[in-house]
Amino acid sequence: MKKLANSEKIGLRDKTTEKLIAVYPFKAEGTDEEISEAVRDWYYKQSCAAEDKLLTAYVDGLTAAELKTHK
């Protein structure tokens, strides 16, 4: 199933609070596993502190409200 590939935009979300951490700026292509890996790799390259945040984050599609504020 390609849940992530069908999302207009994807990003990283905190597992505990479910708040959006970052919006992935590229088009999501591939399987959900490939997309998740690409988003995590992209975020890891953004900063030194990214590694710690990735431990408590998951890749998810953005909601309609989030799309309006992050376009």
Summary of the structure (lengths in Angstrom):
residues: 71
radius of gyration: 11.4
end to end distance: 26.1
largest distance: 32.7
contacts: 189
relative contact order: 0.29
helix: 34%
strand: 20%
